[in-house]
């Protein structure tokens, strides 16, 4: 019975220390990676928007809605 109690206490201490270690080290790394990915995604979305607008204006240059959306008309 005493051996099982010692095993359970050691297991719980190891579990708690592992969770704390992961929280202190892994959390910051994950947040930094997520922030970097969000920045990259925003840049790609802006590039995609520019390319889409240019494609629409190139294909439908003489339509009224394309002329209204073009930056040159503003």
Secondary structure, DSSP 4 states (H G I P E B T S, - for coil): -HHHHHHHHHHHHHHHHHHHHHHHHHHHHHHHHHHHHHHHHHHHHHHHHHHHHHHHHHHSTTSHHHHHHSGGG-
